[in-house]
Amino acid sequence: MKSFHPELNQISIQQSKAGRLPHGLRDEIDEAGKLAVDLFKSIDTETILAIDQADIETQPELILRHAREFSSRGLYSRWLPAFVGGGGGHPLAFFGLNLEMGSRCLALSNLLGPHYVALGLVSATQSFHVLKKITAEINEAQARGDLCTAALAVTEPAAGSDMEDVELIEKASVCTKAEKVNGGYKISGQKIFISNSSFSTWIVGSAFADIKKPLDSLIIFAVKTKATGLNIGRTEKKLGQNASPASVLFFDNVFVSDEDICFAPSQFENKTDYLKSAELLLNDLLSLSRAGVGCLAAGAQKRILELVISKSKKTSEWEQAVVAKIARNFVVSKTIAWEGHIECYSRGPYKDLQKESVYRFLKFCPAPLQKLLIAPLLTKSTYLPALRKKRRESLSLSEEKLIFGWGSLTKEFCSERAMESARLALELIGYDGSLESRELDKILRDLKLLEIYEGTNELNLLMIYKNFIGDNNSAVSIFKDE
């Protein structure tokens, strides 16, 4: 039996993959980082701190004006496929964007992140006809200076991190039920901690035809927030990331038409194909989103390092050692975040976009031509089974474990090191009421959420074990009862 995943023996996975990035993609990643820097030129630290201290439920305009600014720049469609009407930006460019946005404000960066995670789930289901519909509404809103975003609704009152693994989901106490009716489904239940749902136009959510057998009956749907029976409840009182409001959602017989059902067992010829696609769906989405969380944590560490360099006197060996630890954490975290992104994007649902020929075609082929050539193939439901079969057959079990393992490793490691750096920085600088210490206090509170969402760090440690340790040709069960 192999003791751990064989590819971990490589001196640098990053080195072997970086050379195979399509020509021009590194420039696109750098451009996304420069865009993030430009976004924050007009948002000073005092403004960020004021938003953090405000009651967002009664003062929503404090954040909505920034979301509208993002919309006016076309950011809510920029990284959606051109063949559905998006800007055609490569999703890996989010590495550069998240790194720089995370270095300024984790909460404001989440005005974009959850939107793309929600639509990433739609894309991962291969339901490009739904993605096309939502993208059209986003473009219309951006053209008139308005706002149209999507929110992801998965977490429930008694089911959080256990919704994020095929073994755990069977034990989750889910409550959101999907009842089949003529022409669609009726959704009833409750979702909690749903980021940005209070101002989103679309909800991409999960429900279950049989709440006692969630894995066997997973339904992914898209629905308007103004749909009859869908009510947005209280805004959660959070420790940090106040500029990204999280709300409770109540579904009371909300009708979702069949055309807006992105994923359901009835769309598959047999249960084996359905279960494999459901597992890949969870793994693909979570690996990419967890890698993104790790990148945000690395970005926060960049800002922490900047603050301690500017504020500390660095006259004693102890001070120099503390600054060195913070620098070490940043450099290693950024490297791990890049490794994680390369692994997850090279093998995950966007793996074809890493090919030189595909990248160049999508980059240089005019959007109208893409809509003419590609959209008819990918947005028709008749092609859905073939697209899903291609994904199921596109990677081995070993590759699947590598993707999911790297997603968890990136998220857990980078967020843990970020918390360590924030505590070290506050210990070094002290809390004296200065702008720097107030900002560090906010960063520390914001970072705590990175340890919790997209699966707690405790869960992600188990995912690292599950996917990297043991015989890679068989499942390693880690969630059995004692």
N, C-alpha and C positions, 0 to 999 in steps of 0.2 A: 504494500500500500504506500502510495506517495504521501509524504508528510504535509506538503502544501502545494499550492498551484505552481506548476512548473515555470510559468512565465515570470514568477516573482524572482527567479534566479537571474534574470537578465540584469546586467549592470544598469541599464536605463531603458525602460520601455519607451520613454519620451524620445530618446535619441533615435530609436529605430522607426518611430512613427512620424516624427516631425519632418523628416526628409521626404515623406510621401504625401505631405499636404499639397493640395492643388496649388499651382502657381497663382499668386495673387490673394490667396486666402489669409496669409499672415498680414498683408496690408489691410485687408478688410477688418481683421480683428483690431489692428492698431487704430483704424479710423473710427471704430465703435468706441474705443477708449477715449479718443479725442472728442468725440461727440458728447460723451458723459461729462468730461471736463468743461466743455462749453455750456452744457445745461446748467451747471452750478455756478457759473460766473456771476449770475445775477441773484444767487441765493446765498447770502452770507450766514455765518454761524449764528448770529443773534436771531435771525429769522427762523433758522432750524430749531433753535432752543425754544423760541416762542411757540412754535407749532407743538413741540414736545410737551410743553406745560399746559396747553390749551385743552378745553373740553371740546373734543372734535364732534361729539354728538350735537352740541348746540352751536358750534362754529365750523360747520363743514366747509365753508368757503375757503378757509385757510389752506386746505389741501386740494380742493377742487380746482383752484386757479393754477396750481402746478400740474395737475393732471390734464387740464385743458391746454396748458403750454406744451406738454408732451404730445398731446393730440394734434395741436396746430403744426407741429414739426413732422407729423406723419409717423410717429413712433409706434403707434398701436397696430399698424399694418406693415411696417418696414421689414419685419422679419417673418412675414407670412409669404407663402409661395406666390410667384407672379402668375402662375396659371389659374389661381383662384382670385386674382385681383390684388394680391399683396405686393410689397416692394421687392420681394425676391432676395432679401438679405440672407446670407448663410447663418444658420442657427449657432454655429460655433463662434461667430462674432460676439455673442453674448459674453464670452470670457473677458474680452476687453472692456465691454460695457459694465459688467458686474464688478470687475476689479476697481474701476474708477468711481462708479456710483457708490459702491460699498465703502470707499474711502471718504465719502462726504456725508452720506446719511443712509443708513440701512432702511429706515422707514420710507423715505421718499423713493428709494430704489424699488421698493415693493409696490409702488404704484404701477410699475411695468411688469415685474416678475410674475405675480400670480395670474395676470392676464395671459401671458404666453404659456404658463404651465397648463391653464385651462384649455387653451386652444391646441396645445401640444397633445393633450389627451384626445381631442377630436381627431387630430392628425394621426395619432398612433392607432386609432381604431380604423383608419383608412377611409373614414366617412368624409371624403373631400367635398361632397355635395353640401354637407352641413357647414363645413369650413368656408365654402364659397359664399353661402348665404350670409354668414356672420361677417365675413370680410367686406362684402358689399355695403352692409350697414355701417361698418367702421369707416369706410371711405366716404360715405355720404355725410357722416357726422363730422369728420375731419374737414371736409370741403366747406361746410357751413360754420366752422369754428366751434363745433359742439363736441361732445364726448360720447363715445360708445366703447365699452370695455366688457370683458368677460371675467367671471369669477368661478373658481373651482369649489364645488360643494361635495366633500367626501366625509369629513369627520362628523360623528354623531355623539349624542350625550354619553352613551356607554360603549362607544367604539371609536378609538383614536388610532394609535400606532398599530393596533392589531388588524386594522383594515389594509395594511401595507405588505402582507406576506400571504402566500397561498396556504401555508399551514396554519397561520394564526387566524385568518379570516373565517375559518370554519368554527372557531371558538368565540368570535366576536358577537356581542349582543347588539345586532343591528335592528333598526326600527323603521327604516324608510322602505315602504313596500310599493312595488309596481304591479298594478292589477291590469291585466289585458282586457281591453274593451274594443268595441268596434272602431277601427281606424287609428288605434294607438294604445296608449297606456294612461292610467290615472295614478299619479304619484301622491302618496300620503306618508308623512313622517316629519322628522326634524333634523336639521344640520346645525352644527355649532362651530364657532371660530372660523367663519368664512370670510377671508380677507377681501376687502373692497366691495363686498356684495351690496353695501348700502348705496353705492352710486353706479353699480354695474348695470348694463343693459341685458346681458345674457348670463345665465347660470348653466355651467356644465357640471352635471351631478351624477351620482350613483344611486341606484335603488335595487331592490331584489324581489323577484317574483315569489320567492319563498324565503322569508326571513329566518327560517330554521336551517336552511341550506344555502347560505349566501354565495359560496363559490360556484354552486351548480346553477345559480339563477341571476347572475350579475347583469344589470341593465345600465348602460351609460346613455345619458340623454342630454339634450340642449333645450333650454326653455327661456323665454323672456321673463324678466323680473316682474313685469306688469301682468303676467298671466293670472287669470282668475284662480283664487285659492292659494296663491303664493304670497306670503306675508313676511316682511323683514322685521325682525324683533330688535331687541336691545343691542347697543354697541358694547362690546366687552370692555371692561376696565382693565387695561393691560399695564404691566410693569414698564414695558418699553415699546418701541416702534409705534408710537401713538399716531403718526401720520399715515399709517396703513390700518384703517379701522377694520375690526373683525366683528361680524354680527351673527345673530341667530336667525335661521331661516325655518319657517313653518310651511309645510306642504299639506294642503287640505283638498284632496281629490283634484290635483292639478293635472289637466289634460295635456299630454304630449303626443303629437301626431306621429305616426309610424315613420314619416320622412325625417323627423328630428330624433329618432332613436339611433344612436351611433353604434351601439353594440348590444346584442341580445343573443341568448342561446338559440332562438328560433332562426337566426340568420346563418346557422351552420348545419351541414348535412349530418354530422354525427357528434356525439358528446366528446369524443377524444380530441377532435379538432377544436371544439369550443374551449375545452379546458386548457389546451396548450396555448391557444390565442389569449385566453384570460390571464394566464400566468405571464406570458410575454408582455401583455399590456401593462400589468402592474410593474414588472421589472424594468421595462423600457422607460416608463414615465418617471418612476422613482429614481432610477440611476441618473437620469439627466437632471432632474430637479435637485437631487442631493449634491451632485457635482456643482450645480449653480450656487447652492447654499455655501459650499466650501469656498467658492471663489469670492462670494460676498464677505465671508469671514477673513479671507486673505486681504481683501481691500480694506476692511476695518483695521487690520493690523498695520497696513501702510500708514493710515492716519495716526494711529497710536504712536508709531515710530517718529513721525514728523513732529508730533506734539512734545514727546520727551526730549527730542534733540533740540527743539527750540526753547524749552522751558528749564530743563535740568542744567545744573552748573558743570556736571561731569568732572569735578575736581578730584574726587576720591576714587580709589579702586573699586569700592562697592558700587558707586554710581555708574562707573564705566561698565562693570560687569552686568548690572541690571539693563542698561541700554543695549549691551551686546546680546543679552538673552532675548530682548524684544526684537532686535534685528534678526537674530537667528530664527526666531519663530516666524517672522514675516517671510524671509527668504525660503525657508523649508516649506511653509504653507503654500506659497505661491507656486513652488515647484510641484508639490503634491496636487494642487488644484489643476495645474496644466496637465500633469500625467493623467489625472482622473478624466478630464475633458477629452483628451485624445483617445483614451480607451473607450469611453462611453459613446463618443461620436463616430469612432472608426468601426465599431461593431454593432451599435444600437440601431434604432429605426431610421437614422439619417445616414447610414453607412454609404449608401449609393452617392450621396452628395459629396463624399470625400474623393470620389474618382475624378481624375483630371478631366476626362471627356465630358462627364455629366456636369461638373462644376463650370467648365467653360461654356457649354451649351446654355445652361440656365443663366449664366452671367451676361452673355452677349446676344442671346436670342431675344428679340423684342417681345415685350409682354403680350401685345396683341396676337403675335404668332404663337406664343406659348398657349394662350387661351384657345387658339384654333386647333393646335396640334395635340396638346396634352390634356386639356380639360375634358374633351369628350371621352377620353379613355379612363380618366381617374375619377370623374364625378358622376358616372353612371353606376347605379346599384348592381347592374349585371356583371360588372368587373370586380365587385367587392370580394367574392370568394377567391378569385385568382390572386388579388393583392395580398390577402391574408395568408394564403397558402405560401406565397413567395417569402413572406416574413418568417413563417414557421420553419421553412426549410433553409433559411439563410444563414443559420449559425448552429454550431454544435452545443452540447450541454456545457462543455468546458468554456466556450466563449460566453455563453449566457451567464455562467458563474463569474467570469471575469468582469463583465459589465456591472453586474449587481454588486459585486464585492468592491470594485473601485468607487462606485457611487457612494456606498456606505463609508468606505475608508476616507474619502475626500471630505465628506460632510462632518464626520466625527472628529477626525484629526484637526482639521482647520478651525472648527468652532471651539474645540478644547484649547488649542494653542492661543486663539484670540482672547478667550476669557483669561487665560494665564497672563497674557501680555497686558490686558487692561488692568488687572489687579496689580501687577508689578508697576505699571505706570502711575497709578494712584498712590501706591506706596512711596514711589520716588518723588512725585510732585507734591503730594498731599492735597487735601481739599481746603483751599484757601479762598474759595469764592471767585477765583479768577476765571476768565473766559475758558482757558485751557482745562482747568479742573472741572468746570461745569460740563464741558464737552466730553471729557473722559467719563464723567459720571453717566451721561446719556449713552455713550458708546457701550459701557459695561451693561447697562440695562437692556439696550437693544440686542446685544450679543447673546444674552441669556435665552432669547427666543430661538436663536439659531441652534441651540442645543436641544430644543424641544420639537419644533415642527419638522416635517418630512421624516417622522419617526424619531423618537428620543435617541439620544446618543447611546443609552444603554441597549436599546434595540439594535442600533447600527453596529455595535460591537459584536453582538450575536450574529448579525448578517455577515460581518467580516469573517467570523469563524466558520459559519455555514458555507460560504462561497470560496474561501481560500484554504481551509484546513481539511485534511482527510482525502479520501479517494475521490478524485474529480470525475470519475466515470459513474458514480452513483450518488444518490441523494444522501446528505448528512442531516439527519433530523435533530433539531435542537429544542423543539418546543413540546416534547412529550411530558406528560404529568409524572411527578415523582411516584 
